[in-house]
Amino acid sequence: MNQPARVKEVFQALETVLNLSWAGGAAGAEHILWPPAEAGVPLYGRLNWVHAPRLQICGPEESDFFGRLESTVREALIRDLLAFPTGAVLVCGGVEPVEALRVGAEKAGIPLWSSSATPEVVLEQLDHYRHGLDASTVVHGELLEVFGLGVLITGGSGIGKSELALELISRGHRLIADDTPTLTRVASTVLEGTCPPALSDLLEVRGLGILNIRRMFGDSAIKRNKRVRLILHLVKMEEISPPADARLQGMRENRAILGVGVPAITLPIAPGRNLAVLVECAVRDHILRLGGYRAEQDLMARMEKTMARAMPCE
């Protein structure tokens, strides 16, 4: 996972599909249920004291098991169950949580949920939700639609990404997200970029503050979502050493985000360079490349023909 998932967020995401309700331990609502990475600890699973998952699933069979235990043994097992790494317990299958589990959850501050769904349905929905978390990430940059192409502009803080985005918008291109676009893998080779709802339509520019692009430029200046087809990474000219072949084909690479390869171009910036024009030309050139044309190959072919004509016949 790329982002931590808090207990309250997971509950809200699954509340409707699993008919969830809080049965105890509400004090732990703000705790992190699933950290970004935690080697060796499963995120969820059926009750397990040996290899405990972060979210313990308790179905009718587990409830029957608790019911057959003596009270002292049951209370000891529940204390162990509610210890680290358990972050929450979900009782499902239409059974009521045993009272000792409810009391223990309140004492430990461990959220206790109840659901009428069967354990099989619960695990299936958790798989779907987990896949959604794995398939999304937040990046730092500007996401725009330039000539119909989704372009992600990245670079260090203060390098001028927002100013460049504002200039591109003024030239008729469209803003998708400023600063923190969310990228989601919607297919094995497709990344879709969207804007967090709280930041939609807004652009922060140093010296001007927060600008509402929709109100300033109209609805046509905003795009809700777009497939990311190109990354333009801004760097200061003095901070890079371009390879020898950069004069021919630029500084190009393929960057992997969520397992999806996206063509990326490193764009050096320096005083006097018109970045908006450079971005537009980079996008136009990339569109030509998608169609199979490469200017450097065209140049090489021309040079070869010129050299062949210039060579004397023996």
N, C-alpha and C positions, 0 to 999 in steps of 0.2 A: 504494500500500500504506500502511496505517496503522501497522504495526509492523515493525521490522527483523526479518529472518529470518537466523538464524545457520546456518553450514554444517552443523553437527551436527543441528539441528532439521530442515532440509530432507532430509538423508540419512535420518534416522529415519522421516520421513513417507512417503518414497518407497521405502524399503528393500525392503519386501515386494512391492509391486505391480510394481516394476521389477527385482527380484532383484539389488539393488545390492551391491557389495563395494568395500572400499577397496583401491586399487592403489598408492597413494603419497600423500605430502603430508599425513599424518595430523596434523602439527603445526598445520595451519590449521583444525582442527575447530571452534574457538571463534570464528573470524573471522565477521564479518557478510557474508553472501553478497549479500543484497538489502537495501539501505537503504530507509527509508520513502519517500523520494522522490529521484530522481536523473535530472534532465531529460536527454533525449537518449541515454541508455544503456539498451539493451534488457536485460531480465532474463535471457533465455536464447535460444539459437538455434544453428544450424549454424555450424561453424568460420568465423570472419570476423576478419581482421586489420585491416580498414579501419574497420568499425563494430562493434567487439568487444562481444559481450554479456557479462553477468556470469558466466553459466554456459555454457561452450562445449560444444557437442555434436559428437562425432566419431564418424561412422559408418563402414561398410566403404569407401565411396568416398574419404573423407578419409584412411583408413588406407592405401589403395592409393596415394594421392597422396604420402604420406610415404615409402612404400616405394620410389617411383621417383626420389626425390631423392638427390643426393650427400650424404654424411654432413655436410660442412661447411655446406651450404645448409640441410639438415634441422635441424641444431642451432641455426642462426641464427633460423630460423622459429619453432622451439619456444621460444627465449628471448623473442622478441617475443610469442608466444602467451601466455606465462605472466606477462606484464607487466600493469600496471593498464590497464583495469578488470577483467580476468579474475579471478574469485574461485574458480572450480573448473572442472574439465574432466571430462566424462563420455564415456567410450568405450563405444559400444553396438554392437548387431548381432552379438554373439558373437565379436568380434575382440579379440585381446590388444593392450593398449597397447604401442606401440613402446618399446624400452628407453630411448631418448634422452628420450622424454616422461616416463617414470617417474623417471629420474635428475634431469631438470630440475624436476619437481614437488617432489621431495624437497628440492632445493637452495633453491627459491623458497618452500617452505612452502605451496604451492597444492594443495589436495585433488584427487586424481585418482581417479575412480570408474570402475567397470567394470560393464556390464549386458549380459545376453543379449537384452534386448528390442530391437526394431528402432527406428531413429530416429523413425519415424512414431508408434509407441506411446509412446516417451519424450516426444515433444513433446505428445501428447494428454494424458498424465498430468500433465505440467507445467502445461498449460492448466487442468486441473481443480484442481490444487493452488493455482495462482496465484489462481483465482477464489475459492477458499476463504479465502485471505489477504485479498483485496480485500473480501470480504463480511463480515468480522469486525472488531470493534474493542472496546477495553476502555474503559469510562467510569468516572468517579468518582461514586459515589452508592450508594444503597440500593435494591435491587430486591425488591419484595414482591408478594404476591397479596392484594389487598384486595377483598372481596366478589366474588371470582372474576375480578377484572381485574388484569392485570399493570401495576404502578405503579412508575415509576422516580423516586426522590426525590433531587434534586440540590441543591447549594448549596455555599457556601464552607466551607473547613476550620474545624471548631470551632463550626459554627452549630447543631448539635444533631441531625444526621441519624440517627446511631446510637441516640440516646436516643429519638427519635421512632419508629424502627423497633422498638425494644424494647417501647415502650408499645403499638404496634399488634399486635405478637405476643402480648402479654399480654391483648389484647382479642379474640383468636381468629383473627387473620390470620396469614399464612404468609410466612416468610423464604425468598427464593431466593438472594440473594447480598449480601454486605456489602462495601462499599468499592470493589471492582473487578469488577462484573459484566461478563461478556463478551456482547456483542450480535452476533448473526449474522443476516444477511439471508437468510432461507430461501425467500423469494418476493419478487416485485417490490414488494409492499406489506406485507410481514410481517417484523417484527424479533422474533427469539426471544432471550430472555435466559437465561443459565446462569451457574453459579458455577465458578470455577477449582477443580479437584479438591482442591488443597492447602488451600483455605479453606472447603470445604463444611461446613455446620452451624455455622460459627463467626461470632461477632459481637463486634467490639471496642467497648467503651464506656468513655469516659474515667472514671477513678476506680475502675472495676471490672476493667479489663483484658479478657482474652479470655474470652468465655462460649460454652459449647457449648449451643446452642439446642435441639438434638435431645434431649440428655440432660436438660435442664431442663424443657422443655415437651412432649416426646414427638414421635413421628414425624409427627403431624398438623400440627406447627408448621413443617415444612420442605416446600418444593416444589422439585423438581429443575429444572424449566424452565417458562417462561411467555412468551407473546406480550406484548410491551410495547405497551400501549394508551394510556397516559397518563403524562405527565411533570409532576411537581410540583417547582417550583424555589423553594427557601426563600431569602428575602432579609430583611435587617433593615429595619424600617419606615422608619427615618431615611435609608436609602440610596436610596430610590426616590421618584419623583414620579408617582403614578398618573395616567393620563389622565382626562379628564372623564367618559367613559362607563364607567369602571371600577366606579362605584357600581351600575350596572345589570347588566353582564355579566362583571365581573371583568377580570383582566389575562390575556387568552388570546392565544395565538399558535400557529403550526404550526412545529415544529422539525424540521429534516431531519437524520437520522442514516443514513449509508450510502445516501443517496438515498431513504430512506423517510420520509415525513412523519408526525410523531407529534404529536397535540395536547398543548400544554403550558400550564400555569397557573402564574403567578408568585404565590407565597403569602407575603405580608408577615408577619413574626413580631415579636412584642413581648411584654413581660412581661404575664402574665395570660391570654394567648390559649391556648386548649386546642387544640394542633396536631393531636392524634390525632382529635378530633372534626371539625376542619376537613378533614382528609384524608378521613375517612369520608364527610363531606357532599360533598366535591368529587367523589369516586368515584361516589356515588349520583346526583349531578346529571349527571355525564358519561354514566352509563348511560341516564338519561332523555333526554339529548341524542342519544344513538345511536339511540333510538327515535323521535326527531323532536320531542320536547317541549322548549321553552325557556321558562324562567320569566319572563325579561324580555319576551319576546314576548307571553306570557299577560297580564302586567301592562299592557303598552301597549294590548292589545285591550280590556281592562277599562276603562282610562282613556278610550279613545275612545268606548266605549258610554256611560259615565257622562257625558261631555261632550255626546254627542249627545242624551241624555235631558234634560240641563239647558238646552239651547238652546231659546228660545221659538219657537213656530211662527208664521210670518208669515201 
